Amino acid sequence: MCKAFDHYLEDYQQGTLDQKASDWVNQHVNSCSSCQESLSFIQGLHKVGHHTSLSRPPQDLTPGIMRRLPPEFEADQPRARWWGWWVPAGFAAA
């Protein structure tokens, strides 16, 4: 894709450019195979996005996961951070 048109192809595909910019991009895309491929890819993404339905996770997802954890795991218990042991080691080295 050409750097000069990189920021315009998405807006061009969505039809949000003004007429002059749209004509400019259209003229370039018609003569540039790289930008044609990029525009085709963007159009494909939009088609997939329109046909894909995203659903919300069930409201009981977190409670359901928590119920499956071993009894010794308590959600309210503070967790040690992965870097927790580095701090004392750093002070000891200093």
RAKAFEN-V439479 format. One record per backbone hydrogen bond with DSSP energy under -1.0 kcal/mol. NH is the residue of the N-H (numbers start at 1). CO is the residue of the C=O. E is the energy in kcal/mol with one decimal. If there is no record, write none. Layout:
nh->NH co->CO e->E
nh->NH co->CO e->E
This chain:
nh->5 co->2 e->-1.2
nh->8 co->5 e->-1.2
nh->9 co->5 e->-1.6
nh->12 co->8 e->-2.9
nh->13 co->9 e->-2.7
nh->14 co->10 e->-1.9
nh->16 co->11 e->-2.4
nh->22 co->18 e->-2.8
nh->23 co->19 e->-2.5
nh->24 co->20 e->-2.0
nh->25 co->21 e->-2.7
nh->26 co->22 e->-2.8
nh->27 co->23 e->-2.5
nh->28 co->24 e->-1.8
nh->29 co->25 e->-3.2
nh->30 co->26 e->-2.1
nh->31 co->28 e->-1.5
nh->36 co->32 e->-2.1
nh->37 co->33 e->-2.2
nh->38 co->34 e->-2.1
nh->39 co->35 e->-2.8
nh->40 co->36 e->-2.4
nh->41 co->37 e->-2.3
nh->42 co->38 e->-2.5
nh->43 co->39 e->-2.7
nh->44 co->40 e->-2.2
nh->45 co->41 e->-2.3
nh->46 co->42 e->-2.1
nh->47 co->43 e->-2.1
nh->48 co->44 e->-2.4
nh->49 co->45 e->-2.6
nh->50 co->46 e->-2.1
nh->51 co->47 e->-1.4
nh->61 co->58 e->-1.8
nh->64 co->60 e->-2.5
nh->65 co->61 e->-2.3
nh->66 co->62 e->-2.8
nh->67 co->63 e->-2.1
nh->73 co->70 e->-1.9
nh->77 co->74 e->-1.2
nh->84 co->81 e->-1.9
nh->86 co->83 e->-1.1
nh->87 co->83 e->-1.0
nh->89 co->85 e->-1.4
nh->90 co->86 e->-2.7
nh->91 co->87 e->-2.2
nh->92 co->88 e->-2.4
nh->93 co->89 e->-1.9
nh->94 co->90 e->-1.5
